[in-house]
Amino acid sequence: MRSAGWRSCRLACQSRKAETLRRLCQQVREAPGEAWSSGQAAKACSMSERTLNRHFQQQTSLTWSEWVRRAKLMEALVRLAQGHSVLRVALELGYGSHSAFSAMFRRVMGVAPATIFVPRPDRRR
């Protein structure tokens, strides 16, 4: 009996941590242009940076920084598909320059962002 109580307590604790991480991920999706360092994220979750990284990797199989990079990349794909320029997407997503964004995009996707979606003249920039 005693170990069953511990197990349910542990599962409830894990569930709370998962919910905290889910809310954090939602914040990133709502504001992808923010810096979102692991230190800032840990502070927002009221846990140490090491604890955040450990729990995040257990839940997602990704490091915090890799998950943020992928979340920003997904948002970049949406914005590029909407016809936004590469420069605009780069700056809105918090990259310091067109070249920094393009290098990350090329490293992850294998192609330059300008080749993914060819802008149409009738689309708003």
Buried (B, 14 or more C-beta within 10 A) or exposed (E): EEEEEEEEEEEEEEEEBEEBBEEBBEBBEEEBEBEBEBEEBBEBBEBEBEEBBEBBBEBBEEEBBBBBBEBBBEBBBEBBEEBBBBBBBBBBBBBEEBEEBBEBBEEEBEEEBBEBBEEEEEEEE
